[in-house]
Amino acid sequence: MIASFADPGQRTASAPFGHALAALAESDERVVGLTADLGKYTDMHVFAQAHPERFFQLGMAEQLLFGAAAGMAEVGLVPFASTYSVFAARRAYDFLCLDIAEPNLNVNIVGGLPGLTTGYGPSHQATEDVAIFRGMPKLTIVDPCDSVDIEQAVPQLAAAEGPTYLRLLRGKVPTVLDEYDYTFRLGKASVLRGGNDVVFVSSGLMTMRALQAADELAQHNVDVSVVHTPTIKPFDAETVLAEVDSDRLVVTLENHTVVGGLFETLASAVVSRGLGTRVVPIALPDEFLDAGALPTLHERYGLATSTIVDKVLGELG
């Protein structure tokens, strides 16, 4: 039940993270890759095949994984350490906080299966990872939409000061953003399309859904703007609030629980700026989710394009 969320016939790129990291290592000898027995399932195996002498398999020991990555960063290497998001956020938080974030080390945490991207149930569904990590000082959080975001983010993460957390999309990842004159910029949001009636503020795979829903809503004469926010922390309040500060319906879309993610990040920015804007969240509920097939789960929990369209039409009356 680790399935692709790509739609049938959609353009995809295979293992964009693994290939981007392997390419980066060709030009930067400091780059190393580590994993906790999940190389195949975080696309780290592509890097391992290209640079076996710079790949380290730590076994099922996530605390050791990040402790080792911290030591490598201390001596000038640039580690990318991969595991599932649930194991990084829940099992190794203290090691990430004290070994990596407090000394502000350049360690790049790569978390597979973020949000609802697996049907394996609560043990593997990292629905609260952003909420957990937002409170960690110095940590940059990136939630990419597609293969374009991932490929362009990897070298920028390596060059960033301090630790980063990438919510990894793996396997055959949809390619979407190349159609929107888009370039990933760490810490920046982008307005992908304008619209007069509704503003979607989205991150991760939900930007793809937002664009699809915007196309469908156009058939109902609803004009939708889509603002993609791949960096959750630090949040690009200037770009997002410039779009949100209007009389249009504002909707956040995220592959994360409604608690502590994009919705609350934007709501905080709106209140801090003194805006009177109402924000409607489309997010996962504050509960443990079911196991099952991804398309069924996405529809059940409101992440499917059709449920987004219905929600917006209902809000517009």
Steps between C-alpha positions, in 0.01 A plus 500: 500500500791733433345616174559786264257791531557585133187496288477252211687636199660783697861593421740375765871491576659196659677552835566874455657534844749217450606624156528862617715400797724281284543788253580745778767265635678511165578867556521508880725242663367589845159343431434166670187286527377302798191291565347282769433184298268688261721580203261348248197666653647850520670487157838518676595181316558708185766701683645181652548347157664813361722572801539182708803635684293794629194300605444373854241241605431539874233233536172541685644751748370847428660663804836364387426618146464862603778486755736376230376769260569764764857374542556510124371857482732599786801406286377688190297242309147569372286202601158408365347249742184314395237300684122509525359827633331325793832359620679834471227704668386257768798278574804724454374848591733554795807400297399733218437785739812478717757343264404687183272802547652651814854513352343607165664225295444457127318166522221436250227276639310316227164361613311248288122440510401846629134558578257265330728343237468144625211276589690323778316683776611712798832320550624636166278802428695811603196724520646717779867530400487869408324580827776319690787660309366857479587549863866406450716814476726546196334217300390577143196298383434432131183334364552450124221464249665293229820386331588858398492619860710206619765520229549874549477487880781248558796730416338791684453287811865398485603865477269620778639590838377269775276192493218431257208259485372386160159329480603254233285388208662188358473246221314624194434858599265720293650783294267800516668832569701523178178617334481813718828683434601395850835481676548368853653758733565393856293708740279646226141447390380538141170609347447236232178645361279798574128500572225741602277286722707259712859480628649154556810500722651154470808290562630158408297271278194711582629769264448248221147440628445876532590553136271217393216635713554850359454362149180321600364802686550707185225285347274639774610858417712517816834672443774364729846629589755240613789593730755222546693510830762225485690642797287481813773634728617769453162607362488755219233718659564794267414313180211304647333785690522727196272249326285420803423863595182536294129424515544162328440164669832371637557125526810316621573154361752268664585132531525532879275516801304822547698549822838673477560503126443742211155610616620608843817652351293720269239576767775620733644724229155643422432583866850642554452732203160611632307378198134409528524215253313174567702191408331169422719190548504192281719260695503164670289470816650502848473123539679178416412404144387171349706256298400430142545598138630855450231622256231384742672662797559828317131518415395400853717765664438782254823509299351389167440758229125433497466556875697826474266625229193406705641674808567825313161503329337444836691792654402726213137402545 
